[in-house]
Amino acid sequence: MSKYIDRVLEECRQKNAGEPEFLQTVEEVLTSLAPVIDAHPEYEEASLLERMIEPERVIEFRVTWLDDQGKYQVNRGYRVQYNGALGPYKGGLRFHPSVNLSIIKFLGFEQVYKDALTGLPIGGAKGGSDFDPRGKSDGEVMRFCQAYMTELYRHIGQDIDCPAGDLGCGGREIGYMYGQYRRLVGASEFGALSGKAVSTGGSIMRAEATGFGSVYYLVEVLKHEGETIEGKRLAISGFGNVAWGVIRKTAELGGKVVAMSGPDGYIYDPDGITTDEKIDYVLQMRASGRDKVQDYADKFGCEFHAGEKPWGLGSDKVDIMMPCATQNDVNMDSAKKIAASGIKYYIEVANMPTTNDALEFLKGQKHMVIAPSKAVNACGVAVSALEMAQNAERLYWTAEEVDEKMHAIMKNIYNSSVECAERYGLGYDLVAGANIAGFQKVADAMMAQGIF
Ligand code: GLU
């Protein structure tokens, strides 16, 4: 590996010792860039990697709100504006008790290269809070969102930074935050937030985009192997919005999700989650706030495996595995089970769902094809950028128009990843290819813009 990368990684470890998730993603991305760094000595002269790993701006703030009992509650809010070389900062807000600076920096760093891969004019950012929306009343969620925006509004704007949703932050939360933003600035500036309801400047298909786009990417991967999605059986983790999109699009294209997990275990339904009733029930399970996938097994009478993940299922039951939950869902233990199961396709969907050792191990399995989340899940943020474009035009596009663009974007991400890996002699390596393709776009823009 390039000495320059080694040195930058060592400095990064020293400077950010208490931030394991952030160090994990920096290590994963930088180690895959060796052939590009070797081919471009000017990057080292320009201290490009040092600049890329340092966020342009980190904003941390207090969020005080009143709960239903009239008690003061205090949370911590974040926005990390990571890299604006390609356009206004863009990326979601995560509301979850696990949120800390390491998590937001890891997500922000990933977002920079994901956003670059879309080919759209957006920089990368991420934000959020350690607020836990579970068990909160609607009024409490609204007061929290308003308090959060009361600080954040001064840092964002349609040409500055456009936040959207992530875990724990969906259409309802974006609606409350947009309302507060509009009151504070005194203008209908739709492009300051994306993931809005279609009635208030949102794009049609935004809710479906991440899941649908992941399946469009999967279709490209299968095509490369001379296969189609028809009849394919998928195991996924998670049952949130993204998982729901994957389930729906897979069913529409003739495949089926047969296993799905939650914090309590996983369900196995050999008939697949394919009917409207079952697919709608996944949404209801999420909305109930119970966080239990067992409810599905109880309702539809299928197997439930308490306390287990679906990664141990064999190739007699599953063809494709797609982690759709959250970071580090698949560790070395799970990776060994996946490799031993005989399945061929491991397609990451959630942001950084695989630990670095597990990812290296899976990449080393000659019988497997591995695809990385920053490419696979990029359609969510891509449709957010399309929402910004519609807002700027003051027009709404039809579902067909948006879907056509989603297809083209995902094909382009897949193709450019394949081309970049080949160009640097790495063969068919979708993981390194995506890192290089994203990196190259950001690197070109930063080099062109001079010192910053
Ligand atoms: N949070 C999503 C992501 O991880 C979407 C971000 C956005 O739409 O700005 O890409």
Residues whose N, C-alpha, C, O or C-beta is under 5 A from the ligand:
A	BS01	LIG	K90 G91 G92 C162 A164 G165 D166 N377 G380 V381 S384
